[in-house]
Amino acid sequence: MKVVIIEDEKPAARRLNRLLNKRGLDVVVMLHSVAEGVAWFSKNEHPDLIFLDIQLSDGLSFEIFETVKVKSAIIFTTAYDEYALKAFKLNSIDYLLKPIDDEELDDAIEKFEETHQSKSVQLNVDDFRNLLHLSPSSNYKSRFTIQIGQHLKIIDVDDIVCFYSENKATYIQNNEGRAYLMDASLEQLEKDLDPSLFFRINRKCIVNLKAIKDIISYTNSRLELKLMNFKEFQMIVSRERVKDFKSWIS
């Protein structure tokens, strides 16, 4: 059985790849965006089964099927809550809730093998946005505007390494290693940030998943993070947040 994984969180894609390989499934390719999906399905033979995340870095995964008619069966991998799962049931689409459980993965594969029916995907993206309570641009910020003297600087979410507080002030640091003062608190920022991309590791820091270079065991069951171009201080995941952090990156 040939399988394609479409998942923008690369650690999650690699974990699913390992789980599927253990079950003897041939993962042909791992794709991480709508653009990659459209390009690949336009040029390659379609697989038997697709494991498909909903929210990709450049849009909803459903948008792939507006451009390319895909004839593969689909199992959604989703972090959305129960209300979204009801939408999948209504549309006869299988799903797995993240983080993916081994037994539930086995059940989903078994169900596919029993039916082995190719489901041509003809989804209306706007209908699914409504079902999942998603706006076309999502509810999370894609950029932040920082005032520097008389000038305004725009920092895209993809260029953010972390947010941190120091001496009762909040800073945003970009990929170039520069930190800028912000008006918002970390508590306010948490509401504006996509929780699939950003995680508050302790009282003073929120990190971007894509900026993590290394994760190291630290004293008292904590973790130390190495971030891109960040040397201000040690980034430590507090002990009470370690379990949630591990689930977040899996």
CORGISUL-V743862 format. One record per pair of residues at least 4 apart in sequence whose ideal C-beta (glycine too) atoms are under 7 Angstrom apart, sorted by the first residue. I is the first residue (numbers start at 1). GAP is how many residues later the second one is. D is the distance in whole Angstrom. If there is no record, write none. Layout:
# CORGISUL-V743862
i=(I & I)
gap=(GAP & GAP)
d=(D & D)
This chain:
# CORGISUL-V743862
i=(1 & 1 & 1 & 1 & 2 & 2 & 2 & 2 & 3 & 3 & 3 & 3 & 3 & 3 & 3 & 3 & 3 & 4 & 4 & 4 & 4 & 4 & 5 & 5 & 5 & 5 & 5 & 5 & 6 & 6 & 6 & 6 & 6 & 6 & 7 & 7 & 7 & 7 & 7 & 7 & 7 & 8 & 8 & 8 & 8 & 8 & 9 & 9 & 9 & 10 & 10 & 11 & 11 & 11 & 12 & 12 & 13 & 13 & 13 & 14 & 15 & 15 & 16 & 16 & 16 & 16 & 17 & 17 & 17 & 18 & 19 & 19 & 19 & 19 & 20 & 20 & 21 & 21 & 23 & 28 & 29 & 31 & 31 & 31 & 32 & 32 & 33 & 33 & 33 & 33 & 34 & 34 & 34 & 34 & 34 & 34 & 34 & 35 & 35 & 36 & 37 & 37 & 37 & 38 & 38 & 38 & 38 & 39 & 40 & 41 & 41 & 41 & 41 & 42 & 46 & 46 & 46 & 47 & 48 & 48 & 49 & 49 & 49 & 49 & 50 & 50 & 51 & 51 & 52 & 52 & 52 & 52 & 53 & 53 & 54 & 54 & 54 & 54 & 54 & 54 & 55 & 55 & 56 & 59 & 60 & 60 & 60 & 62 & 62 & 62 & 63 & 64 & 65 & 65 & 65 & 66 & 69 & 70 & 71 & 71 & 72 & 73 & 73 & 73 & 73 & 74 & 74 & 74 & 75 & 75 & 75 & 75 & 75 & 76 & 76 & 76 & 76 & 77 & 77 & 77 & 78 & 78 & 78 & 78 & 79 & 79 & 80 & 80 & 82 & 84 & 84 & 85 & 85 & 86 & 87 & 87 & 87 & 88 & 88 & 94 & 94 & 96 & 96 & 96 & 96 & 99 & 99 & 100 & 100 & 101 & 102 & 103 & 104 & 105 & 106 & 107 & 108 & 109 & 110 & 111 & 112 & 123 & 124 & 125 & 126 & 127 & 128 & 129 & 129 & 129 & 134 & 135 & 140 & 140 & 140 & 141 & 141 & 141 & 142 & 142 & 143 & 143 & 143 & 143 & 144 & 144 & 145 & 145 & 146 & 146 & 146 & 146 & 146 & 147 & 148 & 148 & 153 & 155 & 155 & 155 & 155 & 157 & 159 & 159 & 160 & 160 & 160 & 161 & 161 & 161 & 161 & 161 & 161 & 161 & 161 & 161 & 162 & 162 & 162 & 162 & 162 & 162 & 162 & 162 & 163 & 163 & 163 & 163 & 163 & 163 & 164 & 164 & 164 & 165 & 165 & 165 & 165 & 166 & 169 & 170 & 170 & 170 & 170 & 171 & 171 & 171 & 171 & 172 & 172 & 172 & 173 & 173 & 173 & 174 & 175 & 175 & 176 & 177 & 184 & 184 & 185 & 186 & 186 & 186 & 189 & 189 & 190 & 190 & 193 & 193 & 193 & 194 & 197 & 197 & 198 & 198 & 198 & 199 & 199 & 199 & 199 & 199 & 200 & 201 & 201 & 201 & 201 & 201 & 201 & 201 & 201 & 202 & 202 & 202 & 202 & 205 & 207 & 207 & 207 & 207 & 207 & 209 & 211 & 211 & 212 & 212 & 213 & 213 & 213 & 214 & 215 & 215 & 216 & 216 & 217 & 218 & 218 & 218 & 218 & 220 & 221 & 221 & 222 & 222 & 222 & 222 & 222 & 223 & 223 & 223 & 224 & 224 & 224 & 225 & 225 & 227 & 230 & 237 & 237 & 237 & 241 & 242 & 243 & 244 & 245 & 246)
gap=(24 & 25 & 47 & 48 & 24 & 26 & 45 & 46 & 17 & 22 & 23 & 24 & 25 & 44 & 45 & 46 & 48 & 24 & 25 & 27 & 43 & 46 & 8 & 11 & 12 & 22 & 25 & 46 & 25 & 31 & 44 & 46 & 47 & 55 & 5 & 6 & 9 & 23 & 25 & 46 & 70 & 24 & 25 & 45 & 48 & 49 & 4 & 187 & 200 & 4 & 22 & 4 & 238 & 239 & 4 & 238 & 4 & 17 & 19 & 4 & 4 & 235 & 4 & 35 & 61 & 84 & 4 & 10 & 13 & 4 & 4 & 81 & 83 & 86 & 5 & 7 & 4 & 6 & 86 & 19 & 11 & 5 & 6 & 9 & 4 & 25 & 4 & 23 & 24 & 25 & 4 & 22 & 24 & 25 & 27 & 29 & 30 & 4 & 23 & 4 & 4 & 24 & 27 & 4 & 26 & 29 & 30 & 4 & 4 & 5 & 23 & 27 & 29 & 26 & 24 & 25 & 26 & 25 & 24 & 25 & 23 & 24 & 26 & 63 & 22 & 24 & 24 & 26 & 9 & 22 & 24 & 25 & 8 & 24 & 6 & 7 & 22 & 24 & 26 & 78 & 5 & 141 & 5 & 4 & 65 & 68 & 69 & 61 & 63 & 66 & 62 & 4 & 5 & 56 & 58 & 59 & 51 & 51 & 47 & 49 & 46 & 39 & 44 & 45 & 46 & 19 & 45 & 47 & 19 & 20 & 21 & 33 & 37 & 12 & 17 & 18 & 19 & 19 & 21 & 23 & 6 & 17 & 19 & 20 & 19 & 117 & 4 & 52 & 4 & 4 & 48 & 4 & 10 & 4 & 4 & 44 & 45 & 5 & 7 & 14 & 17 & 4 & 8 & 9 & 12 & 148 & 151 & 4 & 5 & 4 & 4 & 4 & 4 & 4 & 4 & 4 & 4 & 4 & 4 & 4 & 4 & 5 & 4 & 4 & 4 & 4 & 4 & 5 & 6 & 7 & 4 & 4 & 52 & 53 & 54 & 16 & 51 & 52 & 14 & 15 & 11 & 12 & 13 & 14 & 11 & 28 & 7 & 9 & 7 & 9 & 26 & 34 & 36 & 5 & 5 & 32 & 27 & 4 & 5 & 17 & 19 & 40 & 15 & 16 & 12 & 14 & 48 & 12 & 13 & 14 & 47 & 50 & 66 & 67 & 68 & 69 & 11 & 43 & 44 & 45 & 46 & 49 & 65 & 68 & 7 & 8 & 9 & 23 & 26 & 43 & 7 & 40 & 41 & 4 & 5 & 21 & 39 & 5 & 12 & 12 & 14 & 15 & 16 & 8 & 9 & 10 & 11 & 7 & 8 & 10 & 5 & 6 & 57 & 4 & 53 & 54 & 53 & 52 & 4 & 5 & 4 & 4 & 14 & 20 & 4 & 17 & 10 & 16 & 4 & 5 & 13 & 4 & 11 & 12 & 8 & 9 & 10 & 7 & 8 & 10 & 46 & 49 & 6 & 4 & 6 & 24 & 34 & 36 & 37 & 40 & 44 & 34 & 35 & 36 & 39 & 30 & 4 & 5 & 18 & 20 & 28 & 40 & 16 & 17 & 13 & 15 & 13 & 14 & 15 & 12 & 8 & 10 & 7 & 8 & 6 & 4 & 5 & 6 & 18 & 19 & 18 & 21 & 14 & 15 & 16 & 17 & 20 & 14 & 19 & 22 & 10 & 11 & 12 & 10 & 12 & 8 & 5 & 4 & 5 & 8 & 4 & 4 & 4 & 4 & 4 & 4)
d=(5 & 7 & 5 & 6 & 5 & 5 & 4 & 5 & 6 & 5 & 6 & 5 & 7 & 6 & 7 & 5 & 7 & 6 & 6 & 7 & 5 & 5 & 5 & 6 & 6 & 6 & 5 & 5 & 5 & 6 & 6 & 5 & 6 & 6 & 5 & 4 & 7 & 7 & 7 & 4 & 7 & 5 & 6 & 6 & 5 & 4 & 7 & 7 & 7 & 6 & 7 & 6 & 5 & 7 & 6 & 7 & 6 & 5 & 7 & 7 & 7 & 6 & 6 & 6 & 7 & 6 & 6 & 5 & 6 & 7 & 7 & 7 & 7 & 6 & 4 & 5 & 7 & 7 & 7 & 6 & 6 & 4 & 5 & 6 & 6 & 7 & 7 & 5 & 5 & 5 & 6 & 5 & 5 & 5 & 7 & 5 & 6 & 6 & 6 & 6 & 6 & 7 & 4 & 6 & 6 & 5 & 6 & 7 & 6 & 6 & 7 & 4 & 6 & 6 & 6 & 5 & 5 & 5 & 6 & 7 & 6 & 5 & 7 & 6 & 5 & 5 & 5 & 5 & 5 & 5 & 5 & 7 & 6 & 5 & 6 & 6 & 6 & 5 & 7 & 7 & 6 & 7 & 5 & 5 & 6 & 7 & 7 & 5 & 5 & 5 & 6 & 6 & 5 & 5 & 6 & 6 & 7 & 5 & 5 & 5 & 7 & 6 & 7 & 6 & 5 & 6 & 6 & 6 & 5 & 7 & 6 & 5 & 7 & 6 & 6 & 7 & 4 & 5 & 6 & 6 & 6 & 6 & 6 & 6 & 4 & 6 & 3 & 6 & 7 & 7 & 5 & 7 & 6 & 6 & 7 & 4 & 7 & 5 & 5 & 6 & 7 & 5 & 6 & 6 & 6 & 5 & 5 & 7 & 6 & 7 & 7 & 6 & 6 & 6 & 6 & 6 & 7 & 6 & 6 & 6 & 7 & 6 & 7 & 6 & 7 & 6 & 6 & 4 & 7 & 7 & 6 & 6 & 6 & 6 & 4 & 7 & 4 & 7 & 7 & 5 & 5 & 6 & 5 & 6 & 5 & 6 & 6 & 6 & 5 & 6 & 7 & 4 & 7 & 6 & 6 & 7 & 7 & 6 & 6 & 6 & 6 & 7 & 5 & 5 & 6 & 6 & 5 & 5 & 6 & 6 & 6 & 4 & 5 & 6 & 6 & 5 & 5 & 6 & 6 & 5 & 6 & 7 & 6 & 6 & 6 & 7 & 5 & 6 & 6 & 4 & 6 & 6 & 5 & 7 & 5 & 6 & 5 & 7 & 6 & 5 & 6 & 6 & 6 & 4 & 6 & 6 & 6 & 7 & 5 & 5 & 7 & 4 & 6 & 6 & 6 & 6 & 7 & 4 & 4 & 5 & 7 & 6 & 7 & 6 & 6 & 6 & 6 & 7 & 7 & 4 & 7 & 6 & 6 & 5 & 5 & 7 & 6 & 7 & 6 & 7 & 6 & 5 & 5 & 5 & 6 & 7 & 7 & 4 & 7 & 6 & 6 & 6 & 7 & 4 & 7 & 6 & 6 & 7 & 6 & 6 & 7 & 7 & 5 & 5 & 6 & 6 & 5 & 6 & 6 & 4 & 6 & 6 & 7 & 4 & 7 & 4 & 6 & 4 & 6 & 6 & 5 & 6 & 5 & 6 & 7 & 5 & 6 & 4 & 6 & 7 & 6 & 7 & 6 & 4 & 7 & 6 & 7 & 6 & 5 & 5 & 6 & 6 & 7 & 6 & 7 & 6)
